């Protein structure tokens, strides 16, 4: 498979897909995987970049998007900080 990373718009071939250090023939929605690619330096890819299938559904820039974020309770040490609720966020780039 050939993938494109956005926003740097780098296109490369995927050598393998892995889950928990075991090779997979394919990944399904919801799988937490890593993949090895050819001829791309670690310095060229940054946190937040998106990878997509270059032929069928390449990643494209968005002028804006709507996201739903869910926060759950979190305990810290002796003090308890709780964060609850759902928010709908809008972001324009």
MARBAKE-581060 format. One line per field, with one value per atom (N, C-alpha, C, O): atom name; residue in three letters; x, y, z. Coordinates in steps of 0.05 Angstrom, whole numbers, plus 5000, padded with zeros to 4 digits. Last residue first. Layout:
# MARBAKE-581060
site	c(CA ...)
code	c(ALA ...)
east	c(X ...)
north	c(Y ...)
up	c(Z ...)
//
This chain:
# MARBAKE-581060
site	c(N CA C O N CA C O N CA C O N CA C O N CA C O N CA C O N CA C O N CA C O N CA C O N CA C O N CA C O N CA C O N CA C O N CA C O N CA C O N CA C O N CA C O N CA C O N CA C O N CA C O N CA C O N CA C O N CA C O N CA C O N CA C O N CA C O N CA C O N CA C O N CA C O N CA C O N CA C O N CA C O N CA C O N CA C O N CA C O N CA C O N CA C O N CA C O N CA C O N CA C O N CA C O N CA C O N CA C O N CA C O N CA C O N CA C O N CA C O N CA C O N CA C O N CA C O N CA C O N CA C O N CA C O N CA C O N CA C O N CA C O N CA C O N CA C O N CA C O N CA C O N CA C O N CA C O N CA C O N CA C O N CA C O N CA C O N CA C O N CA C O N CA C O N CA C O N CA C O N CA C O N CA C O N CA C O N CA C O N CA C O N CA C O N CA C O N CA C O N CA C O N CA C O N CA C O N CA C O N CA C O N CA C O N CA C O N CA C O N CA C O N CA C O N CA C O N CA C O N CA C O N CA C O)
code	c(UNK UNK UNK UNK UNK UNK UNK UNK UNK UNK UNK UNK UNK UNK UNK UNK UNK UNK UNK UNK UNK UNK UNK UNK UNK UNK UNK UNK UNK UNK UNK UNK UNK UNK UNK UNK UNK UNK UNK UNK UNK UNK UNK UNK UNK UNK UNK UNK UNK UNK UNK UNK UNK UNK UNK UNK UNK UNK UNK UNK UNK UNK UNK UNK UNK UNK UNK UNK UNK UNK UNK UNK UNK UNK UNK UNK UNK UNK UNK UNK UNK UNK UNK UNK UNK UNK UNK UNK UNK UNK UNK UNK UNK UNK UNK UNK UNK UNK UNK UNK UNK UNK UNK UNK UNK UNK UNK UNK UNK UNK UNK UNK UNK UNK UNK UNK UNK UNK UNK UNK UNK UNK UNK UNK UNK UNK UNK UNK UNK UNK UNK UNK UNK UNK UNK UNK UNK UNK UNK UNK UNK UNK UNK UNK UNK UNK UNK UNK UNK UNK UNK UNK UNK UNK UNK UNK UNK UNK UNK UNK UNK UNK UNK UNK UNK UNK UNK UNK UNK UNK UNK UNK UNK UNK UNK UNK UNK UNK UNK UNK UNK UNK UNK UNK UNK UNK UNK UNK UNK UNK UNK UNK UNK UNK UNK UNK UNK UNK UNK UNK UNK UNK UNK UNK UNK UNK UNK UNK UNK UNK UNK UNK UNK UNK UNK UNK UNK UNK UNK UNK UNK UNK UNK UNK UNK UNK UNK UNK UNK UNK UNK UNK UNK UNK UNK UNK UNK UNK UNK UNK UNK UNK UNK UNK UNK UNK UNK UNK UNK UNK UNK UNK UNK UNK UNK UNK UNK UNK UNK UNK UNK UNK UNK UNK UNK UNK UNK UNK UNK UNK UNK UNK UNK UNK UNK UNK UNK UNK UNK UNK UNK UNK UNK UNK UNK UNK UNK UNK UNK UNK UNK UNK UNK UNK UNK UNK UNK UNK UNK UNK UNK UNK UNK UNK UNK UNK UNK UNK UNK UNK UNK UNK UNK UNK UNK UNK UNK UNK UNK UNK UNK UNK UNK UNK UNK UNK UNK UNK UNK UNK UNK UNK UNK UNK UNK UNK UNK UNK UNK UNK UNK UNK UNK UNK UNK UNK UNK UNK UNK UNK UNK UNK UNK UNK UNK UNK UNK UNK UNK UNK UNK UNK UNK UNK UNK UNK UNK UNK UNK UNK UNK UNK)
east	c(4820 4849 4854 4877 4775 4781 4811 4824 4736 4762 4766 4759 4691 4694 4721 4729 4667 4686 4687 4683 4625 4628 4645 4639 4636 4637 4638 4650 4614 4619 4618 4601 4639 4622 4630 4650 4688 4666 4652 4654 4740 4733 4711 4716 4766 4748 4741 4736 4817 4808 4790 4798 4831 4816 4808 4792 4892 4871 4857 4869 4929 4911 4887 4865 4933 4944 4923 4901 4880 4908 4916 4905 4834 4842 4872 4888 4785 4813 4821 4815 4728 4740 4769 4777 4732 4723 4738 4758 4708 4727 4716 4692 4701 4690 4713 4734 4688 4708 4695 4678 4676 4663 4684 4697 4690 4698 4681 4673 4689 4675 4683 4684 4733 4722 4707 4711 4759 4748 4738 4735 4789 4787 4777 4784 4835 4808 4808 4825 4873 4871 4842 4826 4869 4867 4865 4856 4895 4888 4889 4907 4864 4887 4878 4857 4837 4827 4850 4855 4860 4831 4821 4799 4917 4900 4870 4856 4939 4944 4925 4917 4909 4913 4916 4897 4942 4919 4927 4949 4961 4968 4943 4924 4975 4955 4965 4977 5010 5007 4987 4983 5014 4991 4988 4967 5084 5060 5037 5040 5116 5112 5086 5068 5166 5139 5137 5155 5219 5200 5171 5153 5249 5248 5228 5220 5249 5233 5230 5209 5246 5261 5242 5220 5229 5219 5234 5234 5239 5250 5238 5237 5180 5205 5213 5195 5151 5150 5178 5198 5114 5140 5138 5125 5064 5072 5099 5106 5022 5045 5051 5045 4955 4977 5000 4997 4898 4920 4945 4956 4836 4861 4882 4884 4793 4796 4821 4828 4787 4780 4781 4770 4844 4815 4809 4825 4899 4889 4860 4852 4929 4914 4906 4906 4967 4962 4946 4948 5016 4988 4985 4998 5069 5060 5031 5022 5077 5070 5059 5042 5082 5106 5101 5120 5029 5044 5067 5072 5020 5006 5020 5022 5042 5046 5027 5020 5055 5037 5039 5039 5108 5094 5076 5080 5119 5133 5118 5116 5085 5085 5098 5090 5116 5105 5106 5126 5096 5115 5101 5076 5094 5082 5103 5125 5081 5101 5086 5068 5054 5049 5072 5081 5056 5080 5077 5094 5006 5009 5035 5036 5001 4994 4998 4992 5028 5027 5021 5033 5001 5010 5007 4987 5020 5007 5018 5041 5009 5023 5007 4982 5017 5000 5018 5039)
north	c(5532 5534 5557 5562 5529 5538 5542 5552 5485 5497 5505 5489 5471 5479 5492 5509 5420 5440 5446 5428 5401 5401 5425 5448 5361 5387 5383 5364 5329 5327 5356 5372 5310 5324 5319 5306 5324 5308 5324 5349 5316 5330 5313 5289 5325 5311 5328 5352 5312 5331 5315 5295 5301 5290 5313 5331 5291 5309 5296 5282 5250 5254 5271 5267 5233 5232 5235 5224 5244 5250 5251 5267 5216 5220 5225 5212 5236 5229 5235 5257 5223 5229 5220 5200 5243 5227 5234 5248 5276 5276 5259 5261 5276 5266 5265 5254 5318 5309 5300 5315 5322 5317 5305 5285 5373 5349 5347 5367 5399 5397 5371 5350 5442 5416 5418 5437 5478 5476 5448 5432 5467 5494 5496 5514 5414 5422 5451 5459 5376 5398 5405 5403 5305 5331 5352 5346 5240 5261 5288 5294 5198 5212 5234 5246 5146 5166 5182 5180 5113 5113 5136 5146 5125 5120 5124 5137 5133 5153 5150 5170 5128 5113 5133 5147 5169 5159 5145 5149 5199 5182 5171 5164 5262 5242 5225 5236 5289 5284 5262 5245 5288 5302 5299 5306 5291 5285 5301 5325 5285 5297 5288 5278 5265 5260 5271 5266 5276 5287 5283 5297 5248 5277 5290 5313 5197 5203 5233 5242 5196 5200 5205 5217 5148 5172 5173 5154 5100 5125 5150 5171 5062 5065 5094 5110 5046 5057 5060 5061 5007 5014 5024 5011 5023 5013 5024 5046 5002 5017 5007 4984 5006 4994 5013 5037 4991 5009 4996 4977 4987 4974 4995 5015 5016 5013 4999 5000 4981 5005 4999 4978 4937 4943 4968 4975 4919 4932 4939 4946 4858 4883 4893 4879 4822 4824 4849 4860 4841 4837 4838 4854 4822 4831 4823 4802 4845 4822 4833 4850 4887 4875 4850 4834 4904 4892 4875 4853 4901 4906 4891 4866 4928 4912 4921 4944 4925 4935 4917 4892 4944 4925 4940 4963 4983 4957 4936 4913 5028 5015 4988 4971 5080 5053 5042 5046 5150 5128 5101 5101 5220 5195 5173 5177 5277 5257 5232 5223 5325 5313 5295 5298 5347 5350 5339 5343 5342 5362 5362 5377 5276 5305 5317 5304 5223 5237 5266 5279 5171 5199 5210 5205 5104 5123 5151 5155 5045 5071 5090 5093 4977 5000 5025 5025)
up	c(5218 5212 5193 5185 5270 5243 5240 5258 5307 5304 5275 5257 5358 5330 5328 5345 5400 5395 5365 5349 5450 5421 5414 5422 5507 5494 5464 5454 5565 5536 5525 5533 5631 5611 5583 5577 5682 5670 5649 5648 5723 5699 5686 5680 5788 5770 5746 5749 5831 5810 5792 5781 5896 5874 5855 5863 5931 5922 5899 5883 5933 5956 5948 5958 5863 5890 5912 5909 5822 5825 5855 5870 5777 5805 5805 5791 5732 5735 5764 5774 5691 5716 5717 5705 5621 5643 5668 5667 5563 5585 5608 5614 5495 5520 5540 5535 5440 5459 5485 5496 5373 5399 5417 5411 5325 5340 5365 5377 5260 5285 5299 5287 5222 5229 5255 5271 5165 5192 5197 5178 5120 5129 5158 5173 5115 5122 5131 5147 5068 5087 5091 5073 5062 5051 5073 5095 5051 5070 5056 5040 5000 5011 5030 5027 4986 5004 5016 5040 4945 4950 4966 4962 4941 4917 4923 4907 4992 4971 4947 4935 5053 5028 5005 4999 5103 5089 5063 5053 5164 5142 5129 5143 5193 5187 5163 5145 5250 5221 5216 5234 5305 5293 5263 5252 5307 5321 5309 5304 5242 5268 5280 5267 5198 5208 5236 5253 5189 5170 5179 5169 5226 5229 5210 5214 5207 5231 5234 5245 5135 5160 5183 5179 5089 5103 5130 5145 5060 5051 5064 5051 5077 5063 5059 5054 5142 5115 5104 5118 5186 5177 5148 5131 5235 5209 5201 5208 5289 5279 5251 5245 5316 5301 5296 5299 5343 5350 5338 5350 5309 5316 5322 5308 5290 5319 5328 5351 5229 5245 5275 5284 5219 5218 5234 5251 5178 5203 5198 5176 5154 5150 5178 5197 5170 5141 5135 5113 5218 5211 5181 5168 5263 5237 5232 5240 5329 5312 5286 5285 5365 5353 5337 5333 5372 5394 5384 5392 5305 5330 5351 5349 5242 5266 5288 5291 5173 5194 5218 5215 5127 5144 5164 5170 5087 5087 5103 5095 5048 5074 5071 5054 5010 5011 5039 5053 5008 5010 5011 5014 5005 4996 4997 4987 5043 5036 5028 5042 5062 5035 5025 5003 5112 5096 5067 5050 5143 5122 5106 5086 5115 5113 5140 5160 5078 5104 5100 5083 5041 5041 5069 5082 5021 5038 5034 5025 4986 4985 5002 4999 5000 5000 5000 5012)
//
